[in-house]
Structures are given as C-alpha cells and as structure tokens.
Amino acid sequence: MTRKSPDEGTRNRRAFLRSTGALAVATAIGGCSSDQLTGGDERHQPVRTFAEGFRNDDVDTIRSSLHSESPLRESLSEQQVSGTSIDIVTIETSSSGDDTATVHAQLEFSGSSGTPDGQVWYTFDVRRDGDTWGIWQLQRGRRTPTPTRTRTETESPTESEDTDTEDEPETETETPGDTVFYDGFEEDLEQWNVVESAWRRTSTSAVSGANSVGIDARGGVGTIATTDFDSARRIGEFSYYWYESSASWGGGIRLLNDAGDVEIGTTSDNPQWVVDDGEGIAQVDSGTEYQRWIRVSLRFDWSSGTVEVRFEDTESGASYTGTHPLKRGENVQRIQVRGFTSEHGWETDECHMLWDDILARE
C-alpha cells in the first residue's frame, strides 16, 4: 500500500499533538461565530476559546484558554497552531466537581487541502481558575464512561436539558473513582524505582504535554522500572500508552498484587498485542504499524476475577477488546514496566519504546 504524504496542516497537527498533547482541539469550532463561542456550559468555554485561538492563529488566545498553572502553557508556538481546521462534532461533560471537570469533544480534522481526516474523541481535564475554567490537560480518546447527556455544539442549552424525556432517555453510567496514580512524565521520575538507567524522560514524542519516558537498550532487558501505590487497591481502571520503533523486540506493563504476584500483563511483541492473564501468555491481535501511540486500557471486575482489556491504535482506530481472567484476583499494588518477547517472555534483547500517561483509578 502506498502511503500519502501528509499535507502541511496535517503535519502541524501531528507535531502539536506530540509536543503538547493539545492536538488542535484547535480550530475546533472552525466555522462558529463569536456569538457561538460564548454562553452555554461554562466548563466548555475554555475549549471554545482554545478553538477560537487556532482559528485565528492566535497563540495568546490559545494560552488564555489554559489553566494558569497548566503544563501545556509553555508548549505552544506559532508554527504549531497554523494549517489545521478542526470542527467539533459533539461536546459533552461526563463528570464534574466544584473545581474540576472532564469534558469530551468529538473532533473532525482536515488539513489545508480541506479533505476530512476523520473524527476522533478527545478528553479535556478542565479546572477552575479563579472565576473561570481553564484547560489543564487533554489527551486523545475517552478516559471516562459516556456521559448521561449528549448534545451537538450547534444545539443551545435549555432549562430542560438535564431532565428525562421520552425522546432522549438518559443512560446510567458509572463515573470513575479517584486517581490512585498518574504520571505524564512532565516533571521527573521521582515516583519510580528505575532499574534500567537508560529509561529516561524524553521530548521525542508524547501523548499529552511535552514529554514521555523511553528506553533504548540492548541485552537482557527485564524489569525496567517499578512504582508502588501507597497501599494495595482493587482498582477499577488502569491505562497507559506505548510507542515503539521497528528495531524494538517488545515491552509492556505488568500489575502485581501486595504478595508480589502478577495479576495481569499487557505488552507489545513488536508489533503484536499480547495479554498475560490467568490462562497464560497469548497474542490477541497482530497489531498495527510502528511509531504510533497505542493505548492500553483495563477495567477490572474483582467480583468475577476478570478484567476487560482494550488495545487501540490512536491513529488508525484499529482495536481489540476482550475479557480476561486475572491470575490471582486479589488486588494491585505495583506497576512494573518490563521488556518482552514471545521467545523469552518478560525479557527482551532489545527495547526501543516510549510510554506516557500511566493512570490508575479506584
């Protein structure tokens, strides 16, 4: 298959995603008037302002939509905010507190040629910033369950929007629990016990923010790094991203309980997607291409001793989802990053990978 070269807009968009994670939610409301950029749900306002800034190639406006302490503020440049057109198909709020909220936006991208480049969901973590709201962080995909209500950007909010109707029934969803662990690798590696000294922060590519963490190592790479929760937890959700070169042999993450036993492992076998569960190590998908971010998410059902595992190629949308038995069904206390190959199991001769946005929630 012959691959087309991306146009300038697409290249800028991808560069911005890798450097800030803020892949142009950008000109998101490409054709909206200034009146449409005000009013409505105040938690959506920073996304609208962010979009307005991209529409006008105005870095200062984009920066004004970010929380005053957001790590994204220093990652913007004029080159990164031009040449991309993005429309918001849908914008939703799935969870909210007094000072924080999670907003999802389904975006349709197109480059300078005007050719549509597909629709993708993004998740915005927004936080109250004085009397307003600001974007703290964002990432590709949905990090929380579908919200109880959905409305398109062009719909106006009404007084009855939060009430049940026969035409638009509400759907009961379970909101995620508190965050147990998160590292987007923007600061340092103080949360980790680093075993392989080659495992370091890098700005080569990132899912969100400016940095990820990666390794270029050869020769018997087993445990790369570990981190422990403050106590053993029956977590509800775990997710992370990997990015791998064709020279790598494989690597992934195992979750261990408080007895030091493995509960579940997910990994690349370069490029195959592999799960290590209660029935052993098995390939679940042939995988996709190299040098792209693969999202891995796990949702636990401790009562049945199972976990729903999902792999997703964040560029093509190719995915696998399946339910797998846990090895012990006890709890999780340790995150363990390791090398992997099908020949040697959780050890590899070469590992050339990046990881980003490692998240565990109750």
Secondary structure, DSSP 4 states (H G I P E B T S, - for coil): -PPPPP-HHHHHHHHHHHHHS-TT-TTTBTT--TGGGSSS-TTTHHHHHHHHHHHTT-HHHHHHTB-TT-TTGGG--GGGGSS-EEEEEEEEEEEE-SSEEEEEEEEEEE-TT--EEEEEEEEEEEEEETTEEEEEEEEES-SSPPPS--EETTSPP-TTTTS--SSS-----PPP--EEEEE-SSS-STTSEESSTT-EEE-S--SSSS-EEEEEEEEEE-EEEEEEEEEEE--SEEEEEEEE-TT---EEEEEE-TTS-EEEEEEESSS-EEEEETTEEEEEE----SSS-EEEEEEEETTTTEEEEEEEETTT--EEEEEEE-SS-S-EEEEEEEE-BTTTBS-EEEEEEEEEEEEEE-
